[in-house]
Amino acid sequence: MKSASAFLRSLAVQRKAQTLKMSSAVHENVKNYYGSRLETSDDLQTNAACVLPSKPLAKSACEALKQVHPDVCKRYFGCGLVIPEKLEGCKVLDLGSGSGRDCFVLSKLVGERGQVIGLDMTDEMISASQKYVQYHQEKFGYSKPNTVFVKGYMEKLSDAGIQNESLDVLVSNCVICLCPDKRTVLSEAFKVLREGGELYYSDMYASKAVPDSFKEDPVLWGEGMAGALYWRDLITLMKDIGFSTPHLVAGSQIVVHNPELQKKIGDVKYASGTYRIFKLPQNSTKSKALVTYKGSVPDYADCFEFDSSHSFETNFQVEVDAEMAAILKNTRFSTDFDIIISETLDPNENATPQVCHLSPFLLADKLGSSVKQCSKTGH
């Protein structure tokens, strides 16, 4: 019995060492790929990280994007613009902030009372983004900067000075697919979010588990394809960590036009998916609820499109399941809804979510979304 336990402990240590070794190698490759090798989005080997989002941008986000310095937008490598609603006064962390484009949009949207932190592991990106902090402070008319950029790794947020339960919102724009250890990244995100906080991010997903052979190719890693998570695994992973069920906001098919990469990936398909996931209190409601949207979320006076399967019309009462009731009751959207909790428990509270509501591939097919080459500002 003791020998078996010792063997398992030894195996766990070996696996951890292998993961750390792989993470280090991948980090160095990605640093080189995005820090030194790529100057603009035109240098990417595919348009895999450059697809048309299936959800229109809010007016305030579009206006903020127009005010971002052109040189910041030029060195942008993400998937559209990943910006949730109602950010005034929030403290937001951008995981993998790159040139800082999304951070400066967020800087405008959180207002002078809010704060934005951009985290990146490359010296080149941190240096480039820091140059424009004062420019955007003055552009937005703030008395002091509300944006900082720090060097660090998503797997070790505390080392970068990010404290546990200190953030309202985490965003990330097509960079988690560049990390080999997704569980650690998402566990760190869970720890630094406050109760009721949100992880809102876009990433690349695969139609099935990616073969290990992909992970030996530096270009496939750099393009996000080697590290893309099988989309079904996301659901299990999030629930294991303690998050709510992922809510799919937008999805777009990714078509790889590079013949060499087509040959490498074979029958693996890719899609870009934007999800919103919440850190809910452990004692959240287990009952359905009747909810009425007040029309008070900025930019959404008539209808609030929460995700691809939940759309709330103003002053129209609808029934929601227990988890959605908990989200609306315990997050920054609580003041935007009148909520009447049912006295009976939701019998489906622990049921497996319907696949059709969570697959970026099915949503992209439903919308008939097509891939387009992005402009340098991400429009």
Rosetta blueprint (number, residue, H / E / L):
1 M L
2 K H
3 S H
4 A H
5 S H
6 A H
7 F H
8 L H
9 R H
10 S H
11 L H
12 A H
13 V H
14 Q H
15 R H
16 K H
17 A H
18 Q H
19 T H
20 L H
21 K H
22 M H
23 S H
24 S H
25 A H
26 V H
27 H H
28 E H
29 N H
30 V H
31 K H
32 N H
33 Y H
34 Y H
35 G H
36 S H
37 R H
38 L L
39 E L
40 T L
41 S H
42 D H
43 D H
44 L L
45 Q L
46 T L
47 N L
48 A L
49 A L
50 C L
51 V L
52 L L
53 P L
54 S L
55 K L
56 P L
57 L L
58 A L
59 K H
60 S H
61 A H
62 C H
63 E H
64 A H
65 L H
66 K H
67 Q L
68 V L
69 H L
70 P H
71 D H
72 V H
73 C H
74 K H
75 R L
76 Y L
77 F L
78 G L
79 C L
80 G L
81 L L
82 V L
83 I L
84 P L
85 E L
86 K L
87 L L
88 E L
89 G L
90 C L
91 K E
92 V E
93 L E
94 D E
95 L E
96 G L
97 S L
98 G L
99 S L
100 G L
101 R H
102 D H
103 C H
104 F H
105 V H
106 L H
107 S H
108 K H
109 L H
110 V H
111 G L
112 E L
113 R L
114 G L
115 Q E
116 V E
117 I E
118 G E
119 L E
120 D E
121 M L
122 T L
123 D H
124 E H
125 M H
126 I H
127 S H
128 A H
129 S H
130 Q H
131 K L
132 Y L
133 V H
134 Q H
135 Y H
136 H H
137 Q H
138 E H
139 K H
140 F H
141 G L
142 Y L
143 S L
144 K L
145 P L
146 N L
147 T E
148 V E
149 F E
150 V E
151 K E
152 G L
153 Y L
154 M L
155 E L
156 K L
157 L H
158 S H
159 D H
160 A H
161 G L
162 I L
163 Q L
164 N L
165 E L
166 S L
167 L E
168 D E
169 V E
170 L E
171 V E
172 S E
173 N E
174 C L
175 V L
176 I H
177 C H
178 L H
179 C L
180 P L
181 D L
182 K H
183 R H
184 T H
185 V H
186 L H
187 S H
188 E H
189 A H
190 F H
191 K H
192 V H
193 L E
194 R E
195 E E
196 G E
197 G E
198 E E
199 L E
200 Y E
201 Y E
202 S E
203 D E
204 M E
205 Y E
206 A E
207 S L
208 K L
209 A L
210 V L
211 P L
212 D H
213 S H
214 F H
215 K H
216 E H
217 D L
218 P H
219 V H
220 L H
221 W H
222 G H
223 E L
224 G L
225 M L
226 A L
227 G L
228 A L
229 L E
230 Y E
231 W H
232 R H
233 D H
234 L H
235 I H
236 T H
237 L H
238 M H
239 K H
240 D H
241 I H
242 G L
243 F L
244 S L
245 T L
246 P L
247 H E
248 L E
249 V E
250 A E
251 G E
252 S E
253 Q E
254 I E
255 V L
256 V L
257 H L
258 N L
259 P H
260 E H
261 L H
262 Q H
263 K H
264 K H
265 I H
266 G L
267 D L
268 V L
269 K L
270 Y E
271 A E
272 S E
273 G E
274 T E
275 Y E
276 R E
277 I E
278 F E
279 K L
280 L L
281 P L
282 Q L
283 N L
284 S L
285 T L
286 K L
287 S E
288 K E
289 A E
290 L E
291 V E
292 T E
293 Y E
294 K L
295 G L
296 S L
297 V L
298 P L
299 D L
300 Y L
301 A L
302 D L
303 C E
304 F E
305 E E
306 F E
307 D E
308 S L
309 S L
310 H E
311 S E
312 F E
313 E E
314 T E
315 N L
316 F L
317 Q E
318 V E
319 E E
320 V E
321 D L
322 A H
323 E H
324 M H
325 A H
326 A H
327 I H
328 L H
329 K H
330 N H
331 T L
332 R L
333 F L
334 S H
335 T H
336 D H
337 F E
338 D E
339 I E
340 I E
341 I E
342 S E
343 E E
344 T E
345 L E
346 D L
347 P L
348 N L
349 E L
350 N L
351 A L
352 T L
353 P L
354 Q L
355 V H
356 C H
357 H H
358 L L
359 S L
360 P H
361 F H
362 L H
363 L H
364 A H
365 D H
366 K H
367 L H
368 G L
369 S L
370 S L
371 V L
372 K L
373 Q L
374 C L
375 S L
376 K L
377 T L
378 G L
379 H L
